[in-house]
Amino acid sequence: MSFPWLTVIGAIPLVGAVLVAALPKGRDLAAKQVTLLFSVVTFVLSVIMAVQFKPGGPRFQFTETYDWIPQFGVHYGLGVDGIALVLILMSTILVPVVVLASWNDAEGGKRSVKTYFALILVLETMMIGVFAATDIFLFYVFFEAMLIPVYFMIGSYGGAQRSYAAVKFLLYSLFGGLLMLASVIGLYVISSRNGQGTFLFQALVGLHINETTAKWLFLGFFLAFAIKAPLWPFHTWLPDAAGNAPAGTAVLLVGVLDKVGTFGMLRYCLELFPSAAKYFTPVIIALSVIGIIYGAVVAIGQTDLKRLIAYTSISHFGFIGLGVFVMTSQGQSGATLYMVNHGFSTGLLFLLAGFMIARQRSGKIADFGGVQKVAPVLAGTFLVASLAGLALPGLSTFVSEFMVLVGSFSRYQVPAIIATIGIVLAAVYMLWLYQRTMTGPVAEKVKGMKDLNAREIAAIAPLILLLVVFGFFPKPVLNIIDPAVKHTMVNTQVTDPKPAVPAAADQKGAHE
């Protein structure tokens, strides 16, 4: 039996959460230190596991499958392909970054400091589990369980409208989850009629499903994932949740949890219901393109830092949705890489916005101005984050956005052309944000603002490093992603479109 990497990596944060919760009242510093330690150990082990992953090997590796509820065909099934692996790595990188950056986020909350940090570790376990699950019922359990820690992190430690934002987030997500549960049960019933009676993903791929039934089951999964992502017009909960959440919680919410939606579209919607996915593709591409433009335009008009970043994410999720449903290998690889890069770039933006808000006690853009004169390090890092947000060449976000657009253009030219307008709008909202907050005369409230301290620099440095390194050398990540995308294409029964212009060799042969 091979070492149960995924179980161990998922269990370590949970053990840490129990230890943090068991600390005596008032041991806030110890709670933070224990949380940081366990999150770093989880990251180190996930890297050790990733090094052993063989891109040319079986699709799912580090697999574990045990009977859980045998009467209903439910298994404790774990395993990762390249797509799930990079998303788990992204999650385990972001958690210690968030812990270090959120050192003082929980001060003054409705609940204790140690509870906040214990919830972060519980959430990490759920995030690892949802990407690693290879049993659809187990995936659903993690999908819904993630809501609990996030609900309390927003509702107990957030801004002025935290209760409203937390309840709205919970209700939207629960509604989507119930739709997916109905489809999960439908899948089991159909598999039972075929003599299988299972929830295992690989056993359900290729299952014969009546065309009309497949469309309804597809919609149950898709709507749940569209709300979670969120894809326009299912996005309305996100600005409230991200705007009222503590900065660290917003990073995990937008950087990781929302990726479960786009990950679910890529894995479950396409591979379990290929014909239904093709049927709904034109509508979903239209929604994605609208989301790209809508999110960008609304972001330009925002007056609040965190709400502006939330709306930019709606635009970015439109790009990811477009990449997934154009059904080309370039588009889907680009969409997966976009998920990772968006986690790092938007995470960096939210953390820097959190540092600014903590210093000024205000998230209003108008309360800033001339920050670069009093806090040059903060302004410099904010510039890097802004440039990543608009996908500047040389930063990793450019690679993923370019791949999505190229992959889209090869099959859907008009949506790809419209989507490129989002690039122009991104330059408008990001550069204008930088101009309003960092340049010009020093605002009265900004005078005396402290620059980033050593802890804050240490928290954001890994994200900046990753954005630059993968901007110039994305090959290691793409080498992991590409084989999994090929499996997805095969199971979805699609191939890349042939080039419209014959290759040079073909032209030569024709002349001869």
Buried (B, 14 or more C-beta within 10 A) or exposed (E): EEEBBBBEBBBBBBEBBEBBBEBEEEBBEBBBBBBBBBBBBBBBBBEEBBEEBEBEEEBBBBBBBEEBEEEEBBBBBBBBBBBBBBBBBBBBBBBBBBBBBBBBBBEEBEBBBBBBBBBBBBBBBBBBBBBBBBBBBBBBBBBBBBBBBBBBBBBBBBBEEBBBBBBBBBEBBBEBBEBBBBBBBBBBEBBEEEEBBBBBBBBBBEBEBEEEBBBBBBBBBBBBBBBBBBBBEBBBBBBBBBBBBBBBBBBBBBBBBBBBBBBBBBBBBBBBBBEBBBBBBEEBBBBBBBBBBBBBBBBBEBEBBBBBBBBBBBBBBBBBBBBBBBBBBBBBBBBBBBBBBBBBBBBBBBBBBBBBBBBBEBBEBEBBBBBBBBBEEBBBBBBBBBBBBBBBEEBBBBBBBBBBBBBBBBBBEEBBEBBBBBBEBBBBBBBBBBEBBBEBEBBEBBEEBEBBEEEBBEBBEBBBEBBBEBBEEBEEBBEBBBBBBBBBBEBBBBEBEEEEEEEEEEEEEEEE
